[in-house]
Amino acid sequence: MDIEFAEAEALKEGIMWIRNNNITRAVFETGCASLVNRFKSRKEDLSIFSFRLKEIFKLLESFIDVKIEYVAYSSNRVADSFCKLAINK
């Protein structure tokens, strides 16, 4: 599993957890700049990764206010923990 896919899996798990706890406003942080760029551009292709991003976009529709932000890896221990959780799943 590559890093970008693992970060997307961790993001998806975090979004589902937040949504299941009835939180409607959230800021998700990741150390993966390419993932944030894909979200901001919403560029689509026929890859499995693009399909996974579509699933995440659908989950985000349930939020009133949501952001996905880049945070330098050295400052982002929460996203790192979620990434490790997704890899071990």
C-alpha positions in Angstrom: 0.0 0.0 0.0 1.5 3.3 -1.0 1.5 6.4 1.3 -1.1 8.3 -0.6 -3.6 5.4 -0.4 -2.8 4.9 3.3 -3.4 8.6 4.0 -6.7 8.4 2.1 -7.8 5.3 4.1 -6.9 7.1 7.4 -8.8 10.2 6.3 -11.8 8.0 5.4 -11.7 6.3 8.8 -11.5 9.7 10.5 -14.4 11.1 8.5 -16.6 8.1 9.3 -15.7 8.3 13.0 -16.5 12.0 13.2 -19.7 11.5 11.2 -20.8 8.6 13.4 -20.4 10.8 16.4 -22.8 13.4 15.0 -20.2 16.1 14.5 -21.1 18.3 11.5 -18.1 20.8 11.4 -14.6 19.5 11.1 -11.1 20.3 9.9 -9.1 17.2 8.7 -5.4 17.5 8.6 -2.9 15.4 6.6 0.8 15.5 5.9 0.1 14.3 2.3 0.2 17.3 0.1 -0.7 15.3 -3.0 -3.9 14.1 -1.3 -4.9 17.6 -0.3 -4.2 18.8 -3.9 -6.4 16.0 -5.3 -9.3 17.1 -3.0 -8.9 20.8 -4.0 -8.8 20.1 -7.7 -11.3 17.2 -7.7 -9.6 15.8 -10.8 -11.1 12.5 -11.8 -9.6 9.5 -13.6 -10.4 5.8 -13.8 -8.1 4.6 -11.1 -9.0 2.8 -7.9 -7.6 5.7 -6.0 -10.0 8.1 -7.8 -12.8 5.8 -6.9 -11.7 5.9 -3.2 -11.7 9.7 -3.3 -15.2 9.7 -4.7 -16.3 7.6 -1.7 -14.7 10.2 0.6 -16.3 13.1 -1.2 -19.7 11.4 -0.6 -19.0 11.1 3.1 -18.1 14.8 3.3 -21.5 15.7 2.0 -23.0 15.1 5.4 -21.0 17.9 7.0 -22.2 21.5 7.3 -18.6 22.8 7.3 -15.6 20.7 6.5 -12.0 21.4 5.4 -9.1 19.2 4.4 -5.8 20.9 5.1 -2.1 20.1 4.6 0.0 20.2 7.8 3.7 19.4 7.7 4.4 15.8 8.7 6.5 16.8 11.7 3.5 18.7 13.1 0.8 16.2 12.4 0.8 13.4 14.9 -3.0 12.8 14.7 -3.0 12.1 11.0 0.1 9.9 11.4 -1.8 7.8 14.0 -4.8 7.4 11.7 -2.5 6.4 8.9 -0.8 3.7 11.0 -4.3 2.5 12.0 -5.4 2.2 8.4 -2.2 0.3 7.4 -2.7 -2.2 10.2 -6.3 -2.8 9.4 
